[in-house]
Amino acid sequence: MSDLNNRNLKPAAADSEPGMPRRDFLKAAAGTLATLALSGCTKEAIEAFLQKHFQELSPEELKTVVARLERECQEKQGVKVSISTKAAAPGVLFGAGLDLSRCIGCRRCVYGCVKENNLSRNHQIQWIRVLEQEKAKGVNLEDANPYYDPKEVPREGYFYIPVSCQHCRRPPCVKVCPVKATWSEPDGIVVVDYNWCIGCRCCMSACPYGARHFNWGTPSVPSKHLNPRMHYFGNRPRPRGVVEKCTFCIQRTREGRYPACVEACPVGARKFGNLLDRKSEIRQIMERKRVFVLKAELNTQPTFYYFYSL
Amino acid sequence: MKKYSLYILLPAFIVISILAMVNEIRKGHTLYHEEWAHAGVVAHSPEEYPAVFDFDPLAGLQTNAGEIHLPPPPLQKETWPCSQCHDKDTSNPERRVLSAAHEEIVLKHDEEHRWCLDCHDFADRDKLHLASGEKVSFEESYRLCGQCHGPTYRDWRLGIHGRRTGYWNGSKSYLLCVHCHSPHEPKFKPLTPLPPPLRPEFLRGQDSAKETQ
């Protein structure tokens, strides 16, 4: 007992080695690895844990990562899926348009998006939120109601603003991310690397449009309804504890298709195209209609344009 | 005695206040959205509405660039072609209220100034005609609509008006005017909205609940 007390009373300066000796470090490292191996961590789990940042992955490494993700999804859901990593095409900057004179607030886009992007059904995540506004009050997001539920829409005296990620050219969410897990792609899509996100939700508080959503639980999608055509940044299965958002249906638009919300809209209020192409639909809209962006005073420079066709 | 009563009353008061606060938070939304207080309590998924998503946006499309695909006009099998009845008829070009057939068609489309034969061709019943007298087929009915609705016609051709499906940089599918607007009553019909999102206070899904156990 007295021995122990004596040792505790020794001054720290008496310690001959200030840092951790190499031998101890090696022992600790070996021990950690052994613990990892013994604790039932598979090689895959260790690989996943040690995965590099997406932009630092070499093409071969990316291939193994994608193969691992595909395998994981197949094991979990029992469906054969393909995860694309198709990069942005040169000379393309995506832009979306939404015709506020046409939108009737039927929420077809919301559910079309859920279906396409394998959004969690329970706990519920929806990337698009349709806001009901009084015509007399104009566009005023503070006073909007997303929970309207009448028998038929549009309601007399109201108009509707669907809001999702605005794919800003100066995205505040990207600026605040402490680990650079989210960034703006060359074609303007703001993406999240679900494998790099630490779930701190800084981006959610930075986004002025409420466009980012957090996976509080493990996302659940019935295997029967899983969309097997996936993209690394898009609709692949997300783990619990990461942030997700609209990706302009990256798995569709990088292949040249329209986003799911555009095709689901029964009134044709949603438009999509290449902002750098003078003949594209979105440029035609900018030529002929008066467009505006939400919260322009914040200078986030969205690529999502609202307009009135009437 | 007084001292002991405090031991009971004080915790009771605290518990009741906490319960009241929780209740206030849970019911809070009724204060702000009185009208739709019932909405957003249950999570709904797109699988409950198969009819809404039961169409193939790529039907009839190839990936070749620049092509535009127009679906056939929505003609009813019972009444098409029109000539199957109208050829035998003793035709009457006089403007009148229809009583022998087509009584179900209600014209709410500038009905004060127009009637059937302003668009439908009298001589060739399977065709429409423009103001100039030029006959157009039902497949090209947009030309007829475009006579009066010039700006909308221009917007439709540019892709600003109406739904387009397919490829943003390739072949696309348009819809004809009449796919969304009944030519006899063109105002777009109201739709039943899909259910509202879940309110945050009901967001606790089954999955996350299971995992915390």
Interface residues (C-beta under 8 A of the other chain):
Chain A: D99 I104 G105 C106 R107 R108 V110 Y111 G112 V114 K115 S120 R121 N122 H123 Q124 Q126 R129 N145 P146 Y147 Y148 D149 P150 K151 E152 V153 P154 W216 G217 T218 P219 S220 P222 H225 R240 T253 G256 R257 Y258 V262 E263 A264 C265 P266 V267 G268 K271 F272 G273 N274 S280 E281 Q284 I285 R288 K289 S309
Chain B: H29 H33 E35 W36 H38 A39 G40 A43 H44 S45 P46 E47 Y49 V52 F53 P57 L58 T63 D155 L158 G159 I160 H161 G162 R163 R164 T165 G166 Y167 W168 N169 G170 L175 C180 F188 P190 L191 T192 P193 L194 P195 P196 P197 L198 R199 L203 R204 G205 Q206 D207 S208 A209 E211
